[in-house]
Structure formats: C-alpha cells, structure tokens
Amino acid sequence: MRLFEGRINKYNETGALVHFVPEGMALVSPVVFKHYASTLTVDAQRINELGMQVQKAVIKAGWHLEGANRQNIVKYAVRKGEQEVSRLSAVVLEMPSRWVQPVPPSNPVLKLL
C-alpha cells in the first residue's frame, strides 16, 4: 500500500509513524497499526479491522504509558519554537530498549499534553 511507503523507516521526523519521547517510543495512532495491517492484506476494510485488533493487543500487553484519566492514547503538542503547530496522538511504549538498540534521542519538538 503506497500510502505508507517510506514512513515506517523514519523516526523523529515530520510524517514519521514512530517518535522517541522522554516517556518512551510513541507509535502514532492509529496509522502505525493500520500500516502493519496493510502488510498482511490489501482489503481496505480488513486493514482497519486488523489495525484495531493489533492496537488492542499492544494495549492489552501492558507495555504502554497510561495518559490522563487512564487513557491508552496520549497526546503530544508539536511545537515550532514556543508555538504549538499541531498535535499528535500515540500509544507510547515504555522502555523502548526492549525493541530498539540503541534508543534514539527524544524528539525535541514533541511535548506531552
């Protein structure tokens, strides 16, 4: 599926599906899970269903950071200088060293809301 081409290999960049933050590894939700699902099927409806199933499984595993009010999805402000230019929703996996070695530095433009 060309929609995702090249995006999964990038991190801490505009348009990337993965960002490193002080809290862990932020997986942009729900698009990163849909990307994974798109590697398993080309059926658009099935991609959405599988993506949600994968996200639920990751959350059920308990590897993620719980946000305010026990939310599984946390929000980040994307900042340019002192100005917020957009927001990002993510499932944040704590202790990213379980999956990535070495862990890249945190993305300085993201601020947890």
N, C-alpha and C positions, 0 to 999 in steps of 0.2 A: 504494500500500500504506500504509494508515493508521498502521502501526506506527512509521514513521519521520517522519511529518508534523511539521514544525517543528523537528526535531532538527538538521538539517543547516545551518540558518541560524545556529544558536547556536555559540559557541565559548567556551572557558574557563568554562563553566557546568556545573552538575550535569546529567548526561544528554546533554551535547553530544557529537557524534561527532568534533570537532576541538578540540585544545587546543594552545596555544603554550607551549613549554618552552624553557629555555636551549639545548637541543640542536637545536631546530628546530620543525617542525609535527608534532604527534602525531596520527595518524589511528587512532582506536580500532578495534582489530582483533578479530574480523573484521567487525563490524557496519557499519562505514563502507563496506566493499566490497560487502556484501550490499545496503546501501541503494542504491548506484549500480546494481547489477544489477537491483534492483526497478524502476528507471526504464526498463528495457529489456524486461522480461517480467513477467507476473503468475503464471507457473508456479513454485510454491514450490521444487520440485526444481531447476529451471533457475536460479533465483535463487542457490541455494547453489553450484552449479557455476560460474556466471558470476562470482560474487563471489570464489571461489577463483582463477579464471583472472586476474581483474583484479589481485588481490593479488600473485600470482606475477609478473605483468608489471611491476608497480611495483617489486617487489624486484629483478627481473632488470635493470631500467633502472639500478640502482645509485645511486639518489638518496637512499637511506636510511642511517640510522645503524646500524651493527652493534653489537649488545649483547655481553654477556659470552659467551665461547666462540663468537663469530661468529654468534650468534643474530640472526635478522632481526626478531624481535618483542622489544621491550624492555618492561620492567615499571616501573611507577611506583607509589609509595605515595601514596594520597590522604590528606592529613593535615588534622586539625582541631586547631589548636594544635600541641602536641607529640605527639599521639596519632594513630596510623595507623588510619583508619576503613574503608578498603577499598584495593583495588588495581586498576590499570588496565593492560591490555595494548595496545600500539600499535606501528604501523610509523611511525617518526619520519623525516620527510623533512628532510634537512639543507638549509640555505639557503632557507628559506621565501619569501624575497623574490623567488624565481623565479616564484611563483604568487600572492603576496599583497602588495599595496602599499597603505598602509604595513603592516608586520608588527606585529600587536598585541603588547602586553607579555606576558611569560610568566605562566602561571597559577601563583600563589604557593602553592597547596595541593598541587601535584604535586612529588614528589621522586623522582629516578631511583634505582632499586634496583640 
